[in-house]
Amino acid sequence: MNVDNLTAILAARVMGWRVTPDRFLTGSGSWIPRWRFNPLKRLEDAFMLLDHSKSARYVISQTGGAFQVEVECDGRVGRAVGNSKPRAITLALARSLGLEV
């Protein structure tokens, strides 16, 4: 799965946004350009996803330069490790939702 597809799936599934080729429709006539929402690179966007996911539990830790993230949603646990905090958060969340990334 590529970055654009993952971002679109998470925007639709977690945020409840409609996805178009060049923007996300956020509801009540509002929209943002697709390039502006990047949870794999922007920490603010990764935490926005995490907050909207209604996860039962999440743990973020750092050992050396690597971030270790564990997210639990609906009894399913997703884990990710990496040097990028937003990327680790987003991948752990995606895995907790059953997405193969």
Summary of the structure (lengths in Angstrom):
residues: 101
radius of gyration: 13.2
end to end distance: 6.3
largest distance: 44.2
contacts: 302
relative contact order: 0.19
helix: 38%
strand: 33%
